Amino acid sequence: MMKCKSFLSSSVGQKFLVALTGLGLSGFVLTHMLGNLLLFVGPNAYNLYGHKLTSTPLIYVAEVVLVTLFVVHVGLTLKLQKANRASRPIAPSQLPNVCVKRASFASRTMALSGLMILSFAILHLVTFKFGPYYAVTVDGVEMRDLYKLVQESFQKEWYTGFYLVCMVILFTHLSHGFTAAFQSLGLSNTHNTWLKRIGFVFALVVAGGFFSQPLYMYLAHH
């Protein structure tokens, strides 16, 4: 027990937790994106999907787990970044006669993009969980008309534009974070180009899927 506590309090252990929570959040955004593809099927399919998700008591457990993943992931990332800067007050690139390979844009902005995604997630939650309630009856069951709420939200140019920008940010975050998570877990190294490609494809599929949905709702119903 003490060894486990000591490991998790170390920088290596905290990177391990950041990786695990990051992969957990990656799984969530993937399943969320796939579920939202029912928007292309039609109102009934999407509303039935939303009703099944929100009508089960397990939704509260899932929400607690999701919030915990977000808090741990963002909190430890900021803590590690602060400790890293404190241990290196002078950037290696500023030292004389030192040649340092420049990190990618996605790598350098992980903390910032993560905070922006968190801010978007909070706004998204407020919009769709606590937004207007429209009732609809599907197969004899009255439920919330989430399709109408989504359609209404994506008729606003500012919200649609904001959503699309956030999906670009999500892409940059996932494209580096997915690969870095496996490196932190010791399952890969920086020379595994195939894993980098998988991370890029994963980010492209998730962000691309989300990107297509507001465009479809805006253009089809505008």
Secondary structure as GFF3:
##gff-version 3
##sequence-region A 1 222
A	DSSP	alpha_helix	2	9	.	.	.	ID=ss1
A	DSSP	alpha_helix	11	36	.	.	.	ID=ss2
A	DSSP	three_ten_helix	37	40	.	.	.	ID=ss3
A	DSSP	alpha_helix	43	54	.	.	.	ID=ss4
A	DSSP	alpha_helix	58	87	.	.	.	ID=ss5
A	DSSP	three_ten_helix	92	94	.	.	.	ID=ss6
A	DSSP	alpha_helix	105	108	.	.	.	ID=ss7
A	DSSP	alpha_helix	110	129	.	.	.	ID=ss8
A	DSSP	beta_strand	135	138	.	.	.	ID=ss9
A	DSSP	beta_strand	141	144	.	.	.	ID=ss10
A	DSSP	alpha_helix	146	153	.	.	.	ID=ss11
A	DSSP	alpha_helix	157	184	.	.	.	ID=ss12
A	DSSP	alpha_helix	193	221	.	.	.	ID=ss13
###
